[in-house]
């Protein structure tokens, strides 16, 4: 099976990078708050978590897992033909 080429540069995957950055920011703020005796969950952390979820939703909406395609609309995974029922001859 040939390897599937995927480009994961920030220019072609901004929603994935945005989701990661928002999640890391929320984690960093939560850790900062915990080490400085503040509430770990505050509005900044909630907004960062919601932003990460929105970016992640957009990422899967753009490239659905069920039917991934490249930039030209060509499927990344080819579907094998359906098997013929017994007794039928496939057409040439």
C-alpha positions, -999 to 999 in steps of 0.1 A, spaced: 0 0 0 14 34 -10 19 60 17 -6 88 18 10 122 15 -4 147 39 6 183 44 4 194 80 20 229 76 3 258 94 -7 273 61 -28 243 51 -40 232 85 -49 264 104 -78 249 123 -57 221 137 -30 245 148 -55 269 162 -72 241 182 -38 230 196 -28 266 205 -61 273 223 -59 240 242 -22 247 253 -31 283 263 -60 270 284 -37 245 300 -10 271 307 -35 295 323 -50 267 344 -15 257 356 -5 293 363 -37 298 383 -31 266 403 4 276 412 -6 311 422 -35 300 445 -63 311 421 -92 292 408 -80 268 381 -112 272 361 -119 308 353 -133 326 323 -100 326 304 -98 288 307 -134 284 297 -131 306 266 -98 288 256 -116 254 259 -146 266 239 -122 281 212 -103 248 210 -135 229 206 -147 253 179 -115 249 160 -116 211 164 -152 210 151 -142 231 121 -113 208 114 -135 178 112 -161 196 93 -136 206 66 -120 171 64 -145 146 76 -130 114 90 -156 93 71 -146 105 36 -112 123 36 -102 140 4 -72 160 -7 -73 196 -19 -83 185 -54 -113 164 -42 -96 131 -48 -103 105 -20 -73 98 2 -86 62 7 -99 42 -22 -129 21 -16 -127 -15 -29 -155 -27 -52 -184 -44 -36 -183 -82 -37 -206 -99 -63 -233 -122 -50 -228 -159 -58 -239 -169 -92 -235 -135 -109 -208 -128 -134 -191 -94 -132 -193 -73 -164 -160 -67 -182 
